[in-house]
């Protein structure tokens, strides 16, 4: 889908100045291989809520969401696999580079969302990820651990909806800036139930996403929620 292509290109553009080359290539590989569903949802949400949002600005928001997700997803993988345990202490270059890549992805994502209405939710997403991964270490069952892992996808899709829905001049009819219909967050929660790694955007997101978002939005025209870093 076009939204996925635009998201991937904007995300690649956001890391083109990273050095050294080995680090930039690792970032580009992650972006090439990963599902663009979070970023694509950002663009689709913006179009469904307010068609006046410019393609360039919305693509940057989508890239911000995508970069944060890729960084946290890589961090989660490293925490689970602990590649250092199977390597000679003198051969930690690759894992160390991956840790740096994860940090760069998240920080670049923050940069792209810093002056948007989604900034607080971006902070909340990272904070929730840290808490959940800490709790996962003492989870009493495989199911509990898996649930804590999946909270990342749920929070990222919520971030995508918020970043997209607030991208236009009028984030929502009769609403003040920063208010998002809860029906859109419900859709994000549904999508967040998908298993990781996420499938491609055109497989995960509904074919009639614009219609779906528009319908859910209109259902809640008088019911809004304020997003902040303390919502959850």
N, C-alpha and C positions, 0 to 999 in steps of 0.2 A: 504494500500500500504506500501511497505517496508520503503519508505522514512519517512512516518508518524511514524512508529514504532521506527525507529532509532532516529528521532527527539525527540519523547517523552522520550525515554530512556536517551538520552544525556541531556535533560532538567532536568529530575529527578536527574541525577548524579550531575548536577551543584548546586543543593540545598540540597544535603544530609548532609552537615555539618552545616546547619542552626539550631540555637537554639533560644528559647526554643522549645520543642517538638510540642506545640500547633501551633506555627507559621509554623514550617516545615510541619506539617500535612495539614495546610491550603494551603500552596504552592503546595503540592503534589496533593491535591484535585483539585485545579484549573488546573493543568497540566493534570490530569487524565480526566477531563470533557471537556476540550477545544478542538476545532478543531486544528489539527496540519498542516493545509494547508500552513501557512506562512513558517514554517520550512521545510516542504516537498518540497515546491517550491524552496527553497534554494538548497537542495540536487539535485533536478532534473535539475536546471539551471547549476550547476557545472558539472554534467555528460554530459549534452548536449554540453557545451562549450569546456570542456577539461576533458577527461576521466582519465587524470593522477592525478587528485586531490585525495588525500587519503581519505578513508571513515571516519577515525577518525577526521581529521581536518575539513572536510566539515560538519560532524554531529555537531561539536562544533559551527560552524557558524550558522547552522540551529537552534540549541538550543538558541543561542544568539538572533536571530531574534524572535523566539517564546517567549522567556522570556520578551523581551521588549514589544511585543504585549500584552501578558497576563497582564503585569503590567499596561499598559495604558488602556487596556480594563476594568480592575477592577476599575481604577481611574475614568473612564467615568461612569461606573455604579454607583459608590458612589456619584459622582457629580449630577447625575440625580435623584437618589432615596433619597439622603440625609437622611440616616437611623437615624441620631441623632435627627431629628425633631419629630420622633414618639417614642422616648425612654425617659425614666427617665434619668435625668442628671447623676445619680449614676450608670447607666447601659449602659455605652458606651464602655465596654471592647471589644465586638465583632467588632463594626465599627472601633475602634482604631487599632485593630489587622489587620483588612483588609487594612487600610491605610498603615501600616507598611509592610504588604505583598506586596502591590503594589510597594512600594519603593524598596524592596529587589529584586523583579522580574526585575525591570528596571535596577537596579545597576548591578546585575549579568549578565544581557544581555549585558550591556556596557562592562563589564569585558571580556566577551568572544569575543567581536568584536573590542576591543580597538586597537589591533595591526594588523588589517586587513584594506583592502581598503574600507570597508563599514563603517568605524568609523565615518567619517564626515556625512554620510547619517543617521546614528543612532542618532547623535546629532540633525540633522535637523528634524528628525521624531518627537522627543520629543518636540523640540521647536515649531514645527507646531501644534502639539496636544495642547499645552498650549494656543497658539494664537487662534486656532479654538474654543476651549471650552470657552474662554473668549468672543469671538464674538457671540457664541451661546446664551449667556445670553440675548443679545439684538436683537436676530434674529426676523424679522418681520413676519415670517410665519413658520408653521410646516415643510414645504418643505425646507426652508432655514436652519432650525435647523438640519434636517435630513441630508442634504448635508454636513454640517460642521462635523457632527458625522462620516459620511462615509469616510471623508478624512483620517481618521486613517487607515482604511483598505487599501486604495490606497497607502498611504505612506509606510505602512509595507510591502506590496507586492513588491513595488519598492526596499525597503531595502533588501528583500529576493533575488530578481534577482541580485542586485549588489553584495551581499555577496556571492552568488553562482557562478556568472559568473567570478569573480576575484579569485576564490579559487585555480585554478591550476597554474602550472608553466608559462603557456601562456594564460592569461585571454582571449585574443581574437587575432586571426591571424593578424599579421602586426600592432597590436595596442600596445601602451605603457600600462604599468600596471595602472589600475584604470579606463580604458575606457570601456564602456559597449555599445553594439549596441542598438540604440533607439527602435528597434523592440521588444526587450525583455521588455523594460519599457512600451511599448504599451500593451503588454500582462498583465503586472502587473496592469495597469490602468483598463483594462477590468475586471480582477478578483476582483479589489477593489470595483467594483460596486455591489458586492453581499451584501445582507442584513445581518446584525448582529443579533444574533450570527451566525458565519460562519458555514456552513455545514461541515461534515467530509471531509478530504482531498480527499478521493477517489470519493466523489460526486462532489466536486467543481472543482478540477483540471481535465483537459482533459485526457482521457485514453491514448492518443498518445502524451503525453506531450513532450517526448524526440524529436519526429518528429516535433512537433509544434515549439518547441524552436529552433531546428536546422534549420528549414525552415525559420523562422523569422530572425534568426541570419544571415544566408547566404544572405538574401535579403539586409542586410545593412553592408556588409563586409567593405565597404569603407566609411561608415557614422557613426562616433562615437561621443559621447558626454562625456565631463568630468563631473563627479559627484563631487559636493562640497557642503558645508553647505549653500551656497548662491544661489543654482540653482533655487529655487522656491521663 
